[in-house]
Amino acid sequence: MHVHETLDLPTDAQRVARLLADPGLAQAVADRLGAVAHTTEVTGSPDGSFAVTSRLTLPSDSVPSHLRAMVGPRIEVRQVESWQAPSPDGSREGTVAIEFPGAPVRVTGRTALRATGPAGCTLERDGDVRASVPLFGATVEQAAAGALRRALEAHGAELHERATQP
């Protein structure tokens, strides 16, 4: 199942890269999602290439009840977002991989940060949700895609708030 998001931000791409590399952003998003545990590690620098690895433990109450038996009371999530070095205008591309240890679901995708002017940029994310569950794969993918959309909305809202702050 394919998921796409476009987020217009009122600041330059270099500043958004610094925000994306800030562990405080990941913590705020984890809080918005109701995570019961969270860690983030950043390698590299937003001035060049960098990667953000986040691990979250989320309550499974947002999972449809008929699928909750597969995941239990909590969902473990490991996300790695890797960004290439920027072009002169600050635009850059990256990849994202999300795993759910113990669950038969994986998300892989591409992300791009594009400068749209001196004080604006667009963050685009495209991902494919895949479940390796016989018979119930489509149902599991739908549930995972819904959770992914909620996470993208939380991330986008937090990023937009921070991008509008001086």
N, CA, C and O atoms as a DFTB+ gen file, in Angstrom:
664 C
 N C O
     1  1       0.845      -1.158       0.000
     2  2       0.000       0.000       0.000
     3  2       0.901       1.234       0.000
     4  3       1.857       1.317       0.771
     5  1       0.589       2.173      -0.857
     6  2       1.408       3.370      -1.011
     7  2       0.877       4.514      -0.139
     8  3      -0.333       4.716      -0.027
     9  1       1.804       5.256       0.475
    10  2       1.463       6.420       1.290
    11  2       2.280       7.595       0.765
    12  3       3.480       7.465       0.525
    13  1       1.626       8.743       0.586
    14  2       2.312       9.948       0.099
    15  2       1.912      11.129       0.980
    16  3       0.762      11.255       1.403
    17  1       2.894      11.989       1.243
    18  2       2.636      13.208       2.005
    19  2       3.478      14.332       1.424
    20  3       4.645      14.133       1.085
    21  1       2.885      15.510       1.311
    22  2       3.603      16.721       0.924
    23  2       3.335      17.766       1.987
    24  3       2.188      18.010       2.358
    25  1       4.399      18.379       2.473
    26  2       4.278      19.383       3.525
    27  2       5.016      20.639       3.084
    28  3       6.224      20.600       2.851
    29  1       4.299      21.746       2.967
    30  2       4.915      23.036       2.637
    31  2       5.313      23.709       3.942
    32  3       4.515      23.807       4.874
    33  1       6.553      24.169       3.995
    34  2       7.078      24.775       5.216
    35  2       7.538      26.202       4.961
    36  3       8.133      26.487       3.922
    37  1       7.264      27.108       5.913
    38  2       7.567      28.528       5.714
    39  2       8.978      28.923       6.155
    40  3       9.165      29.945       6.815
    41  1       9.964      28.111       5.786
    42  2      11.351      28.436       6.099
    43  2      12.248      27.745       5.083
    44  3      11.785      26.910       4.306
    45  1      13.519      28.089       5.088
    46  2      14.422      27.542       4.076
    47  2      14.786      26.082       4.361
    48  3      14.655      25.599       5.486
    49  1      15.237      25.404       3.328
    50  2      15.540      23.974       3.417
    51  2      16.676      23.675       4.396
    52  3      16.656      22.639       5.060
    53  1      17.658      24.559       4.494
    54  2      18.755      24.332       5.440
    55  2      18.239      24.304       6.876
    56  3      18.668      23.478       7.681
    57  1      17.317      25.207       7.188
    58  2      16.769      25.227       8.554
    59  2      15.945      23.963       8.811
    60  3      16.011      23.394       9.901
    61  1      15.180      23.527       7.827
    62  2      14.388      22.304       8.001
    63  2      15.314      21.112       8.219
    64  3      15.008      20.242       9.036
    65  1      16.429      21.054       7.513
    66  2      17.382      19.959       7.727
    67  2      17.893      19.976       9.166
    68  3      18.019      18.921       9.788
    69  1      18.188      21.156       9.698
    70  2      18.629      21.248      11.102
    71  2      17.521      20.770      12.046
    72  3      17.796      20.095      13.038
    73  1      16.274      21.121      11.737
    74  2      15.153      20.662      12.559
    75  2      15.004      19.144      12.485
    76  3      14.781      18.491      13.504
    77  1      15.126      18.581      11.277
    78  2      15.001      17.130      11.107
    79  2      16.090      16.376      11.867
    80  3      15.871      15.252      12.318
    81  1      17.262      16.994      12.008
    82  2      18.384      16.357      12.703
    83  2      18.379      16.628      14.209
    84  3      19.286      16.192      14.919
    85  1      17.383      17.330      14.690
    86  2      17.297      17.661      16.117
    87  2      16.571      16.545      16.867
    88  3      15.400      16.287      16.587
    89  1      17.239      15.873      17.818
    90  2      16.556      14.833      18.594
    91  2      15.324      15.354      19.341
    92  3      14.419      14.582      19.659
    93  1      15.288      16.657      19.620
    94  2      14.134      17.244      20.287
    95  2      12.867      17.147      19.450
    96  3      11.774      17.000      19.997
    97  1      13.003      17.229      18.119
    98  2      11.844      17.066      17.233
    99  2      11.304      15.649      17.364
   100  3      10.099      15.453      17.519
   101  1      12.180      14.674      17.302
   102  2      11.749      13.274      17.420
   103  2      11.080      13.018      18.770
   104  3      10.097      12.281      18.843
   105  1      11.603      13.619      19.836
   106  2      10.991      13.437      21.157
   107  2       9.602      14.054      21.203
   108  3       8.675      13.458      21.753
   109  1       9.449      15.243      20.630
   110  2       8.140      15.905      20.613
   111  2       7.120      15.096      19.810
   112  3       5.956      15.003      20.199
   113  1       7.553      14.514      18.696
   114  2       6.649      13.686      17.892
   115  2       6.277      12.429      18.676
   116  3       5.117      12.017      18.674
   117  1       7.244      11.826      19.339
   118  2       6.963      10.639      20.164
   119  2       5.943      10.982      21.242
   120  3       5.044      10.189      21.522
   121  1       6.075      12.149      21.844
   122  2       5.113      12.584      22.864
   123  2       3.721      12.756      22.252
   124  3       2.727      12.345      22.851
   125  1       3.645      13.356      21.071
   126  2       2.353      13.541      20.395
   127  2       1.689      12.197      20.095
   128  3       0.464      12.076      20.129
   129  1       2.515      11.190      19.801
   130  2       1.985       9.866      19.468
   131  2       1.673       9.027      20.701
   132  3       1.121       7.933      20.579
   133  1       2.018       9.524      21.885
   134  2       1.751       8.782      23.110
   135  2       2.743       7.663      23.376
   136  3       2.403       6.670      24.019
   137  1       3.965       7.814      22.887
   138  2       4.986       6.780      23.097
   139  2       5.258       6.595      24.585
   140  3       5.314       7.563      25.344
   141  1       5.426       5.347      24.987
   142  2       5.762       5.063      26.380
   143  2       7.275       4.973      26.562
   144  3       7.768       5.006      27.689
   145  1       8.011       4.859      25.458
   146  2       9.472       4.885      25.482
   147  2       9.951       5.396      24.129
   148  3       9.303       5.185      23.103
   149  1      11.112       6.081      24.145
   150  2      11.628       6.646      22.905
   151  2      13.120       6.934      23.037
   152  3      13.578       7.424      24.069
   153  1      13.873       6.623      21.981
   154  2      15.271       7.036      21.880
   155  2      15.529       7.494      20.452
   156  3      14.896       7.018      19.510
   157  1      16.459       8.416      20.308
   158  2      16.854       8.902      18.989
   159  2      18.363       9.048      18.949
   160  3      18.988       9.515      19.902
   161  1      18.937       8.636      17.822
   162  2      20.373       8.799      17.595
   163  2      20.550       9.478      16.243
   164  3      19.948       9.072      15.249
   165  1      21.377      10.508      16.216
   166  2      21.670      11.224      14.976
   167  2      23.150      11.017      14.658
   168  3      24.017      11.239      15.504
   169  1      23.424      10.591      13.430
   170  2      24.802      10.480      12.976
   171  2      24.984      11.428      11.796
   172  3      24.055      11.656      11.021
   173  1      26.171      11.969      11.671
   174  2      26.425      12.942      10.628
   175  2      25.983      14.324      11.076
   176  3      25.800      14.577      12.267
   177  1      25.815      15.219      10.104
   178  2      25.473      16.602      10.404
   179  2      24.509      17.132       9.351
   180  3      24.609      16.752       8.184
   181  1      23.571      18.005       9.738
   182  2      22.656      18.576       8.743
   183  2      23.365      19.467       7.724
   184  3      22.767      19.863       6.724
   185  1      24.639      19.785       7.975
   186  2      25.413      20.530       6.984
   187  2      25.853      19.628       5.836
   188  3      26.209      20.117       4.764
   189  1      25.831      18.310       6.054
   190  2      26.192      17.324       5.037
   191  2      25.157      16.227       5.035
   192  3      23.959      16.493       5.141
   193  1      25.613      14.995       4.916
   194  2      24.666      13.883       5.012
   195  2      24.484      13.526       6.487
   196  3      25.387      13.701       7.304
   197  1      23.287      13.018       6.804
   198  2      23.010      12.626       8.186
   199  2      21.918      11.566       8.207
   200  3      21.179      11.383       7.240
   201  1      21.841      10.880       9.330
   202  2      20.802       9.860       9.530
   203  2      20.222      10.022      10.920
   204  3      20.928      10.347      11.874
   205  1      18.923       9.789      11.015
   206  2      18.217       9.845      12.293
   207  2      17.580       8.477      12.518
   208  3      16.756       8.023      11.724
   209  1      17.975       7.828      13.612
   210  2      17.419       6.529      13.974
   211  2      16.592       6.707      15.238
   212  3      17.107       7.129      16.273
   213  1      15.316       6.385      15.149
   214  2      14.419       6.500      16.305
   215  2      13.836       5.144      16.636
   216  3      13.501       4.360      15.748
   217  1      13.721       4.880      17.918
   218  2      13.051       3.676      18.407
   219  2      11.945       4.135      19.350
   220  3      12.176       4.907      20.281
   221  1      10.740       3.642      19.086
   222  2       9.584       4.018      19.894
   223  2       8.861       2.773      20.372
   224  3       8.859       1.739      19.705
   225  1       8.260       2.890      21.520
   226  2       7.326       1.890      22.006
   227  2       5.994       2.605      22.157
   228  3       5.855       3.551      22.932
   229  1       5.014       2.122      21.391
   230  2       3.695       2.751      21.366
   231  2       2.639       1.799      21.894
   232  3       2.754       0.588      21.704
   233  1       1.612       2.320      22.553
   234  2       0.500       1.443      22.931
   235  2      -0.211       0.970      21.660
   236  3      -0.291       1.709      20.679
   237  1      -0.713      -0.233      21.680
   238  2      -1.364      -0.780      20.480
   239  2      -2.852      -0.472      20.416
   240  3      -3.575      -1.090      19.635
   241  1      -3.320       0.474      21.223
   242  2      -4.761       0.772      21.230
   243  2      -5.258       1.371      19.913
   244  3      -6.463       1.382      19.662
   245  1      -4.344       1.872      19.064
   246  2      -4.787       2.394      17.771
   247  2      -4.878       1.299      16.701
   248  3      -5.359       1.545      15.595
   249  1      -4.416       0.098      17.037
   250  2      -4.498      -1.036      16.117
   251  2      -5.905      -1.621      16.214
   252  3      -6.421      -1.796      17.318
   253  1      -6.535      -1.926      15.077
   254  2      -7.861      -2.542      15.139
   255  2      -7.858      -3.767      16.048
   256  3      -6.913      -4.555      16.030
   257  1      -8.906      -3.924      16.833
   258  2      -8.947      -4.979      17.855
   259  2      -8.701      -6.367      17.287
   260  3      -8.075      -7.193      17.952
   261  1      -9.178      -6.651      16.069
   262  2      -8.994      -7.983      15.508
   263  2      -7.544      -8.264      15.107
   264  3      -7.184      -9.411      14.841
   265  1      -6.706      -7.212      15.064
   266  2      -5.290      -7.403      14.742
   267  2      -4.390      -7.262      15.967
   268  3      -3.202      -7.581      15.909
   269  1      -4.952      -6.789      17.068
   270  2      -4.152      -6.534      18.262
   271  2      -3.490      -7.792      18.815
   272  3      -2.426      -7.715      19.431
   273  1      -4.111      -8.943      18.600
   274  2      -3.514     -10.197      19.088
   275  2      -2.166     -10.465      18.422
   276  3      -1.309     -11.132      19.002
   277  1      -1.976      -9.948      17.205
   278  2      -0.699     -10.140      16.498
   279  2       0.430      -9.340      17.116
   280  3       1.582      -9.773      17.093
   281  1       0.110      -8.167      17.674
   282  2       1.162      -7.278      18.162
   283  2       1.236      -7.168      19.680
   284  3       2.257      -6.735      20.214
   285  1       0.189      -7.546      20.373
   286  2       0.203      -7.443      21.827
   287  2      -0.158      -6.044      22.293
   288  3      -0.678      -5.248      21.511
   289  1       0.113      -5.730      23.568
   290  2      -0.306      -4.440      24.127
   291  2       0.551      -3.255      23.670
   292  3       0.144      -2.102      23.810
   293  1       1.737      -3.541      23.123
   294  2       2.628      -2.463      22.692
   295  2       3.218      -2.777      21.326
   296  3       3.368      -3.938      20.944
   297  1       3.546      -1.727      20.608
   298  2       4.160      -1.859      19.287
   299  2       5.549      -1.245      19.353
   300  3       5.717      -0.098      19.767
   301  1       6.533      -2.018      18.943
   302  2       7.898      -1.509      18.846
   303  2       8.096      -0.992      17.423
   304  3       7.699      -1.643      16.457
   305  1       8.713       0.181      17.301
   306  2       8.948       0.787      15.999
   307  2      10.410       1.224      15.930
   308  3      10.933       1.847      16.854
   309  1      11.053       0.887      14.822
   310  2      12.420       1.364      14.557
   311  2      12.391       2.059      13.211
   312  3      12.048       1.452      12.197
   313  1      12.756       3.349      13.203
   314  2      12.734       4.149      11.973
   315  2      14.122       4.715      11.713
   316  3      14.756       5.280      12.604
   317  1      14.582       4.552      10.477
   318  2      15.852       5.137      10.060
   319  2      15.580       6.027       8.852
   320  3      15.120       5.567       7.807
   321  1      15.877       7.308       9.022
   322  2      15.733       8.270       7.941
   323  2      17.135       8.766       7.603
   324  3      17.804       9.369       8.443
   325  1      17.576       8.512       6.373
   326  2      18.923       8.884       5.933
   327  2      18.833       9.965       4.866
   328  3      18.079       9.837       3.900
   329  1      19.601      11.023       5.046
   330  2      19.574      12.169       4.131
   331  2      20.920      12.341       3.455
   332  3      21.964      12.228       4.097
   333  1      20.895      12.615       2.153
   334  2      22.105      12.925       1.396
   335  2      22.537      14.353       1.704
   336  3      21.777      15.131       2.281
   337  1      23.760      14.687       1.314
   338  2      24.252      16.051       1.455
   339  2      23.403      16.984       0.584
   340  3      22.862      16.558      -0.435
   341  1      23.288      18.247       0.981
   342  2      22.423      19.179       0.249
   343  2      23.047      19.683      -1.047
   344  3      24.267      19.697      -1.214
   345  1      22.174      20.093      -1.952
   346  2      22.605      20.823      -3.136
   347  2      22.831      22.277      -2.692
   348  3      22.521      22.609      -1.548
   349  1      23.355      23.146      -3.550
   350  2      23.623      24.526      -3.131
   351  2      22.407      25.273      -2.566
   352  3      22.573      26.137      -1.704
   353  1      21.187      24.961      -3.033
   354  2      20.005      25.667      -2.505
   355  2      19.433      25.008      -1.256
   356  3      18.413      25.453      -0.730
   357  1      20.087      23.949      -0.779
   358  2      19.627      23.267       0.434
   359  2      18.752      22.070       0.177
   360  3      18.459      21.316       1.105
   361  1      18.320      21.867      -1.062
   362  2      17.494      20.706      -1.388
   363  2      18.307      19.432      -1.177
   364  3      19.530      19.436      -1.319
   365  1      17.627      18.360      -0.841
   366  2      18.297      17.077      -0.638
   367  2      17.282      15.955      -0.739
   368  3      16.073      16.179      -0.683
   369  1      17.797      14.743      -0.889
   370  2      16.952      13.555      -0.956
   371  2      17.383      12.570       0.113
   372  3      18.494      12.623       0.641
   373  1      16.460      11.669       0.410
   374  2      16.774      10.683       1.422
   375  2      15.919       9.439       1.293
   376  3      15.075       9.317       0.405
   377  1      16.167       8.533       2.199
   378  2      15.406       7.287       2.260
   379  2      14.882       7.115       3.678
   380  3      15.403       7.695       4.631
   381  1      13.842       6.305       3.788
   382  2      13.292       5.985       5.096
   383  2      12.955       4.498       5.136
   384  3      12.455       3.931       4.164
   385  1      13.237       3.888       6.266
   386  2      12.874       2.485       6.495
   387  2      12.282       2.398       7.892
   388  3      12.865       2.886       8.860
   389  1      11.121       1.772       7.982
   390  2      10.452       1.604       9.273
   391  2      10.187       0.120       9.461
   392  3       9.590      -0.536       8.607
   393  1      10.640      -0.392      10.591
   394  2      10.432      -1.798      10.936
   395  2       9.630      -1.877      12.226
   396  3       9.693      -0.990      13.077
   397  1       8.888      -2.943      12.347
   398  2       8.109      -3.217      13.548
   399  2       8.581      -4.572      14.068
   400  3       7.972      -5.595      13.753
   401  1       9.667      -4.599      14.869
   402  2      10.196      -5.885      15.331
   403  2       9.098      -6.746      15.957
   404  3       8.348      -6.297      16.824
   405  1       9.027      -7.972      15.500
   406  2       8.010      -8.887      16.003
   407  2       6.705      -8.843      15.241
   408  3       5.819      -9.662      15.490
   409  1       6.564      -7.900      14.312
   410  2       5.345      -7.804      13.500
   411  2       5.745      -7.951      12.031
   412  3       6.838      -7.533      11.648
   413  1       4.896      -8.526      11.223
   414  2       5.234      -8.794       9.823
   415  2       4.975      -7.613       8.881
   416  3       4.389      -7.777       7.811
   417  1       5.419      -6.428       9.293
   418  2       5.169      -5.219       8.503
   419  2       6.470      -4.437       8.360
   420  3       7.280      -4.373       9.284
   421  1       6.652      -3.843       7.178
   422  2       7.827      -3.016       6.912
   423  2       7.405      -1.877       5.986
   424  3       6.556      -2.054       5.113
   425  1       8.007      -0.713       6.188
   426  2       7.766       0.441       5.340
   427  2       9.110       0.884       4.759
   428  3      10.087       1.047       5.490
   429  1       9.150       1.073       3.461
   430  2      10.336       1.635       2.822
   431  2       9.887       2.781       1.935
   432  3       8.796       2.760       1.366
   433  1      10.748       3.779       1.828
   434  2      10.338       4.907       1.013
   435  2      11.448       5.881       0.730
   436  3      12.601       5.695       1.119
   437  1      11.054       6.929       0.035
   438  2      11.958       8.009      -0.334
   439  2      11.385       9.308       0.220
   440  3      10.175       9.460       0.390
   441  1      12.274      10.218       0.491
   442  2      11.866      11.512       0.980
   443  2      12.699      12.578       0.283
   444  3      13.841      12.325      -0.100
   445  1      12.141      13.748       0.119
   446  2      12.854      14.830      -0.565
   447  2      12.503      16.158       0.095
   448  3      11.354      16.417       0.454
   449  1      13.514      16.974       0.241
   450  2      13.359      18.323       0.767
   451  2      13.731      19.258      -0.378
   452  3      14.876      19.257      -0.832
   453  1      12.771      20.057      -0.850
   454  2      12.981      20.915      -2.014
   455  2      12.803      22.381      -1.639
   456  3      11.791      22.768      -1.056
   457  1      13.801      23.188      -1.982
   458  2      13.695      24.629      -1.788
   459  2      12.659      25.163      -2.776
   460  3      12.678      24.804      -3.954
   461  1      11.759      26.016      -2.299
   462  2      10.752      26.621      -3.180
   463  2      10.938      28.126      -3.265
   464  3      10.162      28.811      -3.932
   465  1      11.947      28.641      -2.605
   466  2      12.251      30.066      -2.589
   467  2      13.161      30.354      -1.421
   468  3      13.573      29.435      -0.714
   469  1      13.484      31.625      -1.206
   470  2      14.410      31.952      -0.128
   471  2      13.841      31.691       1.272
   472  3      14.600      31.542       2.229
   473  1      12.528      31.637       1.394
   474  2      11.927      31.432       2.712
   475  2      10.851      30.356       2.662
   476  3       9.823      30.473       3.329
   477  1      11.081      29.312       1.877
   478  2      10.092      28.242       1.810
   479  2      10.686      26.977       1.233
   480  3      11.657      27.013       0.477
   481  1      10.090      25.865       1.600
   482  2      10.507      24.578       1.052
   483  2       9.348      23.591       1.174
   484  3       8.352      23.845       1.851
   485  1       9.514      22.464       0.498
   486  2       8.520      21.406       0.522
   487  2       9.207      20.117       0.938
   488  3      10.283      19.786       0.440
   489  1       8.584      19.397       1.849
   490  2       9.050      18.087       2.267
   491  2       8.070      17.067       1.692
   492  3       6.878      17.099       1.999
   493  1       8.580      16.165       0.859
   494  2       7.730      15.119       0.266
   495  2       8.195      13.765       0.755
   496  3       9.393      13.498       0.860
   497  1       7.224      12.913       1.053
   498  2       7.523      11.545       1.499
   499  2       6.641      10.574       0.731
   500  3       5.429      10.761       0.618
   501  1       7.272       9.542       0.211
   502  2       6.575       8.453      -0.470
   503  2       7.036       7.157       0.151
   504  3       8.237       6.915       0.277
   505  1       6.092       6.323       0.540
   506  2       6.463       5.055       1.144
   507  2       5.530       3.933       0.752
   508  3       4.370       4.152       0.403
   509  1       6.057       2.740       0.815
   510  2       5.276       1.544       0.544
   511  2       5.220       0.696       1.805
   512  3       6.247       0.353       2.391
   513  1       4.006       0.367       2.207
   514  2       3.763      -0.470       3.376
   515  2       3.557      -1.895       2.880
   516  3       2.706      -2.148       2.029
   517  1       4.339      -2.818       3.416
   518  2       4.231      -4.224       3.013
   519  2       4.077      -5.104       4.248
   520  3       4.798      -4.953       5.235
   521  1       3.129      -6.019       4.169
   522  2       2.911      -6.988       5.248
   523  2       3.079      -8.388       4.677
   524  3       2.581      -8.696       3.594
   525  1       3.771      -9.214       5.405
   526  2       3.993     -10.600       4.953
   527  2       3.141     -11.551       5.790
   528  3       3.649     -12.406       6.515
   529  1       1.829     -11.371       5.661
   530  2       0.876     -12.193       6.399
   531  2      -0.047     -12.864       5.384
   532  3      -0.780     -12.177       4.673
   533  1      -0.021     -14.174       5.309
   534  2      -0.935     -14.841       4.368
   535  2      -2.392     -14.529       4.716
   536  3      -2.760     -14.478       5.889
   537  1      -3.180     -14.330       3.731
   538  2      -4.618     -14.076       3.815
   539  2      -4.987     -12.705       4.371
   540  3      -5.927     -12.082       3.877
   541  1      -4.278     -12.224       5.378
   542  2      -4.647     -10.969       6.028
   543  2      -3.701      -9.818       5.684
   544  3      -3.760      -8.763       6.316
   545  1      -2.825     -10.009       4.686
   546  2      -1.827      -9.001       4.347
   547  2      -2.424      -7.643       4.052
   548  3      -1.926      -6.637       4.555
   549  1      -3.477      -7.581       3.252
   550  2      -4.077      -6.300       2.890
   551  2      -4.667      -5.602       4.109
   552  3      -4.564      -4.381       4.232
   553  1      -5.277      -6.354       5.005
   554  2      -5.858      -5.773       6.216
   555  2      -4.768      -5.213       7.116
   556  3      -4.918      -4.126       7.675
   557  1      -3.676      -5.949       7.257
   558  2      -2.554      -5.496       8.079
   559  2      -1.919      -4.258       7.443
   560  3      -1.572      -3.313       8.150
   561  1      -1.764      -4.254       6.128
   562  2      -1.198      -3.093       5.443
   563  2      -2.070      -1.860       5.637
   564  3      -1.550      -0.767       5.857
   565  1      -3.389      -2.020       5.559
   566  2      -4.300      -0.889       5.778
   567  2      -4.145      -0.326       7.187
   568  3      -4.090       0.890       7.367
   569  1      -4.075      -1.194       8.172
   570  2      -3.916      -0.743       9.557
   571  2      -2.574      -0.034       9.733
   572  3      -2.506       1.017      10.369
   573  1      -1.508      -0.607       9.171
   574  2      -0.182       0.001       9.282
   575  2      -0.129       1.336       8.538
   576  3       0.486       2.286       9.022
   577  1      -0.762       1.416       7.377
   578  2      -0.788       2.666       6.611
   579  2      -1.536       3.751       7.384
   580  3      -1.132       4.914       7.368
   581  1      -2.609       3.383       8.053
   582  2      -3.331       4.354       8.876
   583  2      -2.471       4.873      10.016
   584  3      -2.466       6.072      10.295
   585  1      -1.746       3.981      10.675
   586  2      -0.848       4.388      11.754
   587  2       0.279       5.265      11.212
   588  3       0.680       6.237      11.852
   589  1       0.783       4.918      10.036
   590  2       1.839       5.710       9.419
   591  2       1.328       7.115       9.085
   592  3       2.035       8.097       9.308
   593  1       0.125       7.215       8.561
   594  2      -0.439       8.533       8.254
   595  2      -0.581       9.386       9.523
   596  3      -0.293      10.583       9.503
   597  1      -1.022       8.771      10.621
   598  2      -1.127       9.509      11.887
   599  2       0.252       9.984      12.348
   600  3       0.396      11.108      12.831
   601  1       1.256       9.135      12.200
   602  2       2.616       9.520      12.588
   603  2       3.136      10.651      11.704
   604  3       3.776      11.579      12.197
   605  1       2.863      10.577      10.394
   606  2       3.285      11.641       9.483
   607  2       2.585      12.953       9.824
   608  3       3.202      14.016       9.765
   609  1       1.305      12.888      10.180
   610  2       0.574      14.096      10.572
   611  2       1.176      14.712      11.829
   612  3       1.346      15.929      11.900
   613  1       1.501      13.882      12.825
   614  2       2.109      14.369      14.064
   615  2       3.474      14.991      13.770
   616  3       3.793      16.065      14.280
   617  1       4.271      14.319      12.954
   618  2       5.594      14.828      12.588
   619  2       5.462      16.143      11.816
   620  3       6.177      17.106      12.092
   621  1       4.550      16.175      10.857
   622  2       4.343      17.383      10.063
   623  2       3.881      18.561      10.906
   624  3       4.349      19.684      10.716
   625  1       2.969      18.316      11.833
   626  2       2.465      19.392      12.699
   627  2       3.589      19.943      13.579
   628  3       3.729      21.157      13.726
   629  1       4.375      19.057      14.153
   630  2       5.481      19.495      15.018
   631  2       6.540      20.240      14.207
   632  3       7.047      21.273      14.643
   633  1       6.868      19.719      13.038
   634  2       7.854      20.366      12.173
   635  2       7.366      21.739      11.734
   636  3       8.141      22.695      11.727
   637  1       6.091      21.852      11.368
   638  2       5.534      23.150      10.954
   639  2       5.575      24.146      12.093
   640  3       5.932      25.305      11.883
   641  1       5.214      23.717      13.305
   642  2       5.264      24.610      14.458
   643  2       6.678      25.133      14.684
   644  3       6.879      26.326      14.910
   645  1       7.644      24.240      14.623
   646  2       9.033      24.642      14.851
   647  2       9.556      25.509      13.715
   648  3      10.367      26.404      13.954
   649  1       9.115      25.268      12.496
   650  2       9.567      26.054      11.344
   651  2       9.040      27.488      11.393
   652  3       9.650      28.389      10.816
   653  1       7.922      27.707      12.070
   654  2       7.352      29.063      12.149
   655  2       7.880      29.838      13.339
   656  3       7.610      31.033      13.457
   657  1       8.622      29.196      14.220
   658  2       9.211      29.898      15.364
   659  2      10.475      30.634      14.914
   660  3      11.215      30.153      14.056
   661  1      10.703      31.783      15.496
   662  2      11.920      32.550      15.111
   663  2      13.191      31.859      15.541
   664  3      14.284      32.369      15.295
